[in-house]
Amino acid sequence: MNTNPSASTVKKSLLVSALALAYAPAVVAEKALNQETAQNSEQTMEIIQVRGRASQFYFVEESAMATKTPTNYMDMPQSLQVLSHELISDQAAKQTSDLYRSISGMTQFSYSGVTARGFRQDQVRYDGVQGDPYSGFSIPQLFNIERVEVLKGPTGMLYGAGQPGGLLNYVTKKPKFSRASEIALVTGNEDLFSVYGDITDAINQDADLAYRVGGFYQSKNGFRNNTDEKNTLLSAGLTWLVNDRLDLTVQYDFIDQDLGGHRLRGVPVDDNGNFLTDISYNANEKSDFQRLQANVWQLIANSELSADLTNTTVVRILDNKRNQNYHENRGLADDGRSMVRQFRAQLRENKDWSFTTDFVYQMSLADTEHTWLFGGDYFVGKLHYQSMAGKGEADLIPDLDIINPVYGADPETYLLDAGFASDTEIIRHGIYLQDQIRLNDYWLAIAGVRYDRFEDKDLNSGFSTSDHDYSPRLGVIYQPDDETSIFANLSQGFAPQSLYYQQESDLDDDVIGDLQAETSIQHELGIKNQWLNDSLLTTVTAYHIVKDNVSSWNPADTGINDGHPALVQIGEVTSKGLEIDVVGDLSENWTGTLNYAYNSAKITGGAPGVISNAIGDEFANAPDHTLGAWTRWDIPNIASSFAFGFDYVSKRLSLSGQKVKAYTVWDASWRSEFSGVEMQINLKNLFDKEYATSGFNERNGHFPGEPRSIQVQLSYAL
């Protein structure tokens, strides 16, 4: 392409199409391709204002997520989205599940797991490194999060093991060197009450020490029977500018999440996806719970070793403890309304630590500019797990009428099994090398490769399994003018097989394992354009992903000692799709985001129906179409703003092949400032749509979406 009249005509046509989508009745959602630099010592906390242009809130030009070096969005040869703190605040998102609507190609699977580009995945990073305090069945809270970054496709070259749909990265809030503080009270239906406060400032006159202290508390009742929740988060950070070449940031977070009437399962449905009872149904008793407590420590060191060489090193340590007592649906009796239940008491304890270091070297060579990245990471995670369980009336666990549930069962009277316990350790370590090259004014390229070694060990039996793999990435960008980037990339990833499926079973003497890691490869092609004096950005991306070495149940296995392993690697899955993202300003006081995704994920090798998370040759909870929008109008003369948006997800199948109906949900918000106090009102599920966010299996049903709710927040910047 070049800047001739025909190219200009094509760009105008694309812009007209984007604006037409933004005006359509099914329009206006939320998205944020936005990003910021990670230079904490020069940042200042942004206190939300309703006056003036909103582009500064939704679009950030630079990020390190896709390259591990500060890179302009137009210079990234891979699809990336960022949900800024301001966008999160506008939508009153309190936990990560509130954000899926704002990410093209991502929908809820179950709990905190998602479907991304057709694949189920739950891997996340914090500040780019491993160590998830909410791992398991807890949903991450957003109080201490500055922004959420989403790198699409396989991310093995930079981040190691993971599923090929993409990776979520939570960027935590850091101390700032200019004073900023805020307190807020929140209330709403379902007895919602929340209070939080946050303050950051320089400590001394020399301005070489800065601190941040924050706290968050929330309590509310749920719309499901017997449910309530309490969330407490405390956060503290200290940044020290040791000298003009070194700064250190130390952070500590305490997390306490107490969910009553959990762990939540779904509501039973028929094969057409109709709920068989009210969506308030819950198999859990009032005494059931899910409790998480975690302590997280993190150290970040940024150093300038020379004029052209820098280093960032992050050490992250956490421990968490998760207790669960819950009842689970096990299937309806012949009368079609008596639910057989299983009771489980479970304990999980994690102790994780990770070390990541990245060196960045900039140089010129033969009229080309190079940014070299050389780094490595090391992660150790230890998990202790124990459980007890019982099922049905034989273990004195009463059935529950799903139409007219009567609670009050006492788990102390149940006959539970002797229990199960395990202790496992996982080790992941890798090294990587990458070069970002600006060849001339029109062409950029990126090339990198990572070597990983991983080991999983059963600490009780001594059984262990290990493997290694390489993950390359190649990318190229053509920029015919300052407002256009055409990019293509090839990236690979991998995911180790579960330790459970690798070792010999007590019930089957046939050796299951030595299963190789799943591998994935993506080809991606896209175009990014900036419009209206760079105030509006559009990204159109097409991708093709093949995932191989997928483990499947062996059709030849007939049982114990038949000479055939229970699992074999006969699986291949292909996902292909198209994503369109729009973010930015249409006028001085009008901003918004829009995203659309088409995806088709199917089994292309192996035996249909035997690959995990698949139904026949299709994948569960993987919609063909999603569309989301969010738009905001600022009204400066009355210091107010109005915003609304919607989320559309097309039909899907559950793990049991039951239909999950398509839905569209609308939200709206109003913000206004008076005498330094800001008021925000958010209406969610404006038209009280009854819908399922995702499907599970036949005995557990679908996960219902939240009915209409209102939230009112008063905040004050001190």
JODA-V116569 format. One line per field, one symbol per residue. ss: DSSP state (~ for helix, > for strand, _ for the rest). psi: psi as a letter, one per 20 degrees, with the letter a starting at -180 (. if undefined). A space follows every 10 residues. Layout:
BEGIN
ss->???
psi->???
END
This chain:
BEGIN
ss->____~~~~~~ ~~~~~~~~~~ ~~~_____>_ __>_>____~ ~~________ ____~~~~__ >>>_______ >>~~~____> >>>_~~~~~~ ____>~~~~~ ~~___>>>>> __>>>>__>> >__>>>__>_ __________ >___>>>>>> >>___~~~~_ _____>>>>> >>_______> >>>>>>>>__ _>>>>>>>>> >>______>> >>>>>>>>>> >______>>> >>>>>>>>>> >>>__>>>>> >>>>>>>>>> ______>_>_ ____>_____ ________>> >>>>>>>>>> >>>>____>> >>>>>>>>>> >>>>>>>>>> >>_____>>> >>>>>>>>>> >>>>>>>>>> >>>>>__>>> >>>>>>>>>> >>>>>>>>>> >_~~~____> >_________ ~~~______> >>>>>>>>>> >>>>>>>>__ __>>>>>>>> >>>>>>>>__ ___>>>>>>> >>>>>>>>>> >__>>>>>>> >>>>>___~~ ~~________ _______>>> >>>>>>>>>> >____>>>>> >>>>>>>>>> >>>_______ ______>>>> >>>>>>>>>> >>>>>>>__> >>>>>>>>>> >>>>>_____ >__>>__>>_ ____>>>>>> >>>>>~~~_> >>>>>>>>>_ _>>_____>> __>>>>>>>> >>>>__>>>> >>>>______ _>>>>_____ _>>>____>> >>>>>>__
psi->qrmrhhhhgg ghgggggghg hhiqhlrnap qnjqrrrknh ijqqpoppqi qaqihihipp iqqigiijqo pqhijpkqpq qporhhgggh jkphrhiiih hjopjprqfq cjqrppkipp qjprqpkjrq moijqdjqpp qjgjpgrpqo pqapkhhhjb qrqihapppo oqqrqqjqpp qqqqpprark kppqpqqppq rqgrhiljpq rppqqpppqq qriqpjqrqp ppppqqqppo ngajipqppp qppppooooq krppaapqra ijjppiaqii ppiqrhiqro pppqppqppp ppqohahipr pppppppqqq poqppqpppj qqrhijiopp qqppoqpppq oqqqpppppp pprppljqpp oppprqqppp pppppqqqqq pahhkkoqrp ohgmporjqo ihiqnqrirq qqpqpqppqq qqpqpppoga ihpqqpprqq pqpqpppoig hipqqrrrqq nrppqqppnh aijpppqqqp qqrrpqqphh ihrpqhioip phblpqqqqq ppppprppqp rlljippqpp pqqoppprkp qqpohipibp kjjpqhqrnj pppppqappp ppqapiahjo rrqpqqppqo pqpjqaopii ppjqocjrqq knqhpqpqqp qpppnhijlr qpqrrrpppr qaqrhjjqpo qqqppqrqqp qqppkipppp pppqmhjlpp rphrqdrghi bqoqqprpqq ppppqpo.
END
